[in-house]
Amino acid sequence: MSSAVFTIRTSVAAVHSVGLLTGQRQQAAHAAGQHHGNNASATWTIVQAFSTKDPKGNPPVSGWQLPHGIRDGLTGALPMQALLQQVANRLHAVEDQLTVRTQIAAAVAVMSIVLVGTLAAGAALISYRNTAALVENSLTGTASTASGRLDRFMATRQQEMKLFAEMQPMQTQWQGDPAALRSSLEGLQRSFSEFAWIGFADVNGTVVAATGGLLQGKSVAARPWFKQGLERDAVGDVHEAVLLSSLLTQRANREPYRFVDIAIPVRDTNGDLLGVLGGHLNWDWASNLIKDVEANDGNAEATLSILSKGGMVLLGAQKETIRYGGDELARIVKAGAGTFRETENGQQMLTAFHVGKGHRDYQGLNWIVTASQPASVALAAAISSAQMILAIGAATAILALSLAVLVSRRIAAPIIAFTREADRIGRAHGPTMLARQRGSAEVVQLSRALRSLLRRIGLAEERTKEAELRATENAIQLQEDMLKLRQLADTDFMTGLMNRRPFLAIADDAVAYCRRYKRNMATLMIDIDHFKKINDTHGHAAGDDAIKRVAEIVSQSIRTTDKAARFGGEEFVVLLREIDQETAVLLADRIRTSIEAARVTHGNVALPITVSVGLALFDESDRDVQDVIERADQGLYVAKTSGRNRTFLMPAEDERAARAA
């Protein structure tokens, strides 16, 4: 039942959108004929059938309404069979009233759009998801590769230390000549250059021998690695050098040494504890490993970091800061590996992670390796494939629509030719009456309508002119209203200054002019000092009064060719045309001192107000006005941080140097 009703409503909407075949003039004449009481049955349409009163004289509820019998059937008043019969009759009536061209074009258009659109959207979605999954798996593989190499490296170093401690030739040296033991330790260090220090401490914690003689004779009894090494094979997490910090050669970048400790208990042939063999791995090896993975993983955009099990960055951007914590860190540790999206410095990033679990005898330190890549880069292939499929779908739909239009035009060509001939009526040397035509329901209906049109053309022309006059008046009024709305949209409601959008448009034109004709231009960034304090102390109404007063002083201080805008909150921007540096500085300082000397009152309270001003002049190296504004904003920042209530000129050279760096 609902399907039949929906079909009726869809068909009626199609008739309404097509209108009468002879255009607006025939519609006007048809309305005039009804006004004079012509036979309504001659021009009865499906629109009248659904919009006239019902048999009881009740008006329709809305512009479109089913006949009274169908309404009764829908409410259960008529049997189902009678209701279906009436629906079928109405469908046949609708079909008789629709042109063949309209039916073919509409049917093919709807089917093409629905079918092709659904297939294209589904294929694009599947392609996007599959491609995105491949990208995520690749990124996860990069993080897993780096994590596995870290664990294998640590496992190998631990195994090397353990084998060295258990070597039979070393049994005579642990308690023998310290010089010989030191020589053996230095040989081990030469074999494995990642060790910054290797030493042997007796059970009391005194270093008996060590590479380079460092800490020899010193006590390491308080160091965690020694305490743990007395009990078991131990590996300590990354830490800065403590005892060795002053003994090792200072680095060129003056960064402190960071070590990973490995401690192995040393026992004699009877199993008695002799001491602890300790080694400090220089953390630089991890940096080199990460660089190698980044360079060889096939994805140059991926950035790797190493985090401790507590979420602190051990290696990578923002080192020694907590990157993840709480529930987020717990989810990462529990999952072990995976991907997620995060925002970093305002940019969407796709991040893969892998938690190290150790390798063989090495139990692992649960280091978390992350591989991050901008989502726009990582998912570019997925987005591109989806867009390509959607574009193909759109092209296919357009092609289907074009074919539908061509087929419908060919079928309806006789009717269209007849309509064009009818359009010549009333023109110079044109016919005054059309002969009756036959051939199809459309042709017969059009012939009747046009013959009736010729008899009502006079009144229709008059009504058309009146309608055109009213439309012209409405168009003029609409144009005036649009102009007012644009002025309201381009103006800050509180201060009367321009807002950001029109100001940037004018500023872009000014930059283009200055660049073309080698002229000067400057930009001021003005910000009210301690504005939050004004709001917090005296209320937002007082803050509004301060903003209005500053805007008034700025407007009065500049020329008519200059432009001022409120960028939001307590921040203002001023564009100064045809001005040199000295004049711009004088003007900026005059504005600042005028505001400082101005009296701003809110109720009975006088509000002291000062502003900080950042100044920047246009430079040939500026790409657009945003560069000038950004430089002025940097000057504002300097003015703020250097004491407020002052003007600071930000030279273009500083920004170029920063951009080059």
Buried (B, 14 or more C-beta within 10 A) or exposed (E): EEEBBEBBEEBBEBBBEBEBBBEEBBBBBBEBBBEEEBEEEEBEBBBEBBBEEBEEEEEEEEEBBBBBBBBBBBEEEBEEEEBBBBBEEBBEBBEEBBBBBBBBBBEBBEEBBEBBBEEBBEBBEEBBEEBBEEBBEBBBBBBBBBBBBBBBBBBBBBBBBBEBBEEEEBBEBBBEEBEEBBEBBBEBBEEBEBBBBBBBBBBEBBBBBBBBBBBBEBBBBEBBBBBBBBEEBBBBBBBEBEBBEEBBEEEEEEEEBBBBBBBBBBBEEEEEBBBBBBBBBBBBBBBEBBEEBBEEBEBEEBBBBBBBBEBBBBBBEEEEEBBBEEEEBEEBBEEBBBBBEBEBEEEEBBBBBBBBBBBEEBBBBBBBBBBBBBBEBBBBBBBEBBEEBBEBBBEBBEEBBEEBBEBBEEBBEEBEEBBEBBBEBBEEEEEEEBEEBEEBBBBEBBBBBBBBBBBBBEBBBEBBEEEEEEEEEEEEEEEEEEEEEEEEEBBBEEBEBBBBEBBBEBBEEBBEEBBEEEEBBBBBBBBBBBBEEBBEEBBEEBBBBBBBBBBBBBBEBBEEEBBBBBBEEBBBBBBBBBBEEEEBBEBBBEBBBBBBEBEBEBEEEEBEBBBBBBBBBBBEEBEEBBBBBBBBBBBBBBBBEEEBBBBBBBBBEEBBEEEEE
